[in-house]
Amino acid sequence: MSDLTAQRDQWQNFGFVYGRSGTTRGTTTSSGVISVKPGFARQVVFAQAYDEATHLRITQTGGGPAQTQGTFYTFLPITHSTTLARFRVLVFNHGGSNGTFTLASTTTGVTFKWLAHGY
């Protein structure tokens, strides 16, 4: 009998043989790519990821009202490298009334939850 409390993949309890999930924190490459190794012996077929952190901060502007600024990440699945799930990371920075949507080039502390299918 196995100890289900020691399983690192929460979906294992549902008989999810060809899937893995988890939460990872890391740094993107200069081309905005981040990878995770789900633990499949042969190949990752499909993977999804989403931003796990809120990245909210408040900035007080010289006696005026405080502005809420946030940074949010979007993960686009790209061609997986055999046993690695790979994602292109885009970052949306919102500051006051202006916002920018750019490639997350060499960004540290990117926290994301992922779900991968493979064999």
C-alpha positions in Angstrom: 0.0 0.0 0.0 1.4 3.4 -1.0 1.5 6.5 1.2 -0.6 9.0 -0.8 0.4 11.9 1.5 4.0 11.5 0.2 3.0 12.0 -3.5 4.4 15.2 -5.0 1.9 15.3 -7.8 -1.6 16.1 -6.4 -3.3 14.6 -9.5 -1.8 11.2 -8.8 -4.6 10.4 -6.4 -7.1 10.6 -9.3 -5.3 7.9 -11.3 -3.8 10.6 -13.6 -1.1 8.3 -15.0 -0.1 10.4 -18.0 -0.1 13.8 -16.3 1.9 15.7 -13.8 1.4 19.1 -12.1 3.3 21.4 -9.8 4.4 24.9 -8.9 7.8 26.2 -10.0 9.8 29.4 -9.5 12.6 30.3 -11.9 14.3 32.7 -14.3 13.5 33.2 -17.9 16.1 33.1 -20.6 17.0 36.2 -22.6 14.4 35.1 -25.2 11.7 34.9 -22.5 11.6 31.1 -22.3 11.1 29.2 -19.1 11.2 25.4 -18.7 10.1 22.8 -16.2 10.9 19.0 -16.1 7.7 17.2 -15.2 9.4 13.8 -14.9 8.1 11.9 -17.9 10.5 9.2 -19.2 10.0 9.9 -22.9 8.1 13.0 -24.0 6.0 15.9 -22.9 3.0 16.1 -25.3 1.2 19.1 -24.0 1.5 21.6 -21.1 -0.2 24.6 -19.7 0.9 27.2 -17.1 -0.5 30.2 -15.4 0.8 32.9 -13.1 0.7 31.8 -9.4 1.9 35.1 -7.8 -0.1 38.4 -7.6 2.9 40.8 -7.9 0.9 43.7 -6.5 2.5 46.7 -5.0 1.3 50.2 -3.9 3.3 53.3 -4.8 2.7 56.6 -2.9 3.2 59.6 -5.3 4.4 62.8 -3.6 1.4 63.6 -1.4 -1.2 62.5 -4.0 -3.3 59.3 -3.9 -1.6 55.9 -3.9 -1.4 54.1 -7.2 -1.8 50.3 -7.4 0.7 48.8 -9.8 0.8 45.2 -10.8 2.9 42.8 -12.9 1.2 39.7 -14.4 2.7 36.9 -16.5 1.1 35.0 -19.5 2.6 31.7 -20.5 2.4 30.5 -24.1 3.3 26.8 -24.7 6.0 26.4 -27.3 7.5 23.3 -28.8 8.5 21.0 -25.9 12.0 19.6 -25.8 11.4 15.9 -25.2 11.1 15.8 -21.4 10.9 19.5 -20.8 7.7 21.6 -20.8 8.7 25.0 -22.3 6.8 28.3 -22.3 7.3 31.7 -23.8 6.6 34.2 -21.0 5.0 37.6 -21.7 4.7 40.2 -18.9 2.0 42.8 -18.5 3.1 45.8 -16.3 0.3 48.1 -15.2 1.3 51.4 -13.6 -1.5 53.9 -13.0 -3.2 54.7 -16.3 -0.4 53.2 -18.5 0.3 49.6 -19.2 2.9 47.7 -21.3 2.8 44.1 -22.6 6.3 42.8 -23.4 8.5 39.7 -23.6 9.8 38.7 -20.1 13.4 38.7 -21.0 15.8 37.4 -18.2 13.1 37.9 -15.5 13.8 36.4 -12.1 11.3 35.1 -9.6 8.7 34.0 -12.1 6.3 31.7 -10.2 3.9 29.6 -12.1 1.6 26.5 -11.7 1.8 24.0 -14.5 0.0 20.9 -15.8 1.7 18.6 -18.3 0.6 15.5 -20.3 3.1 13.0 -21.5 4.4 9.4 -21.4 
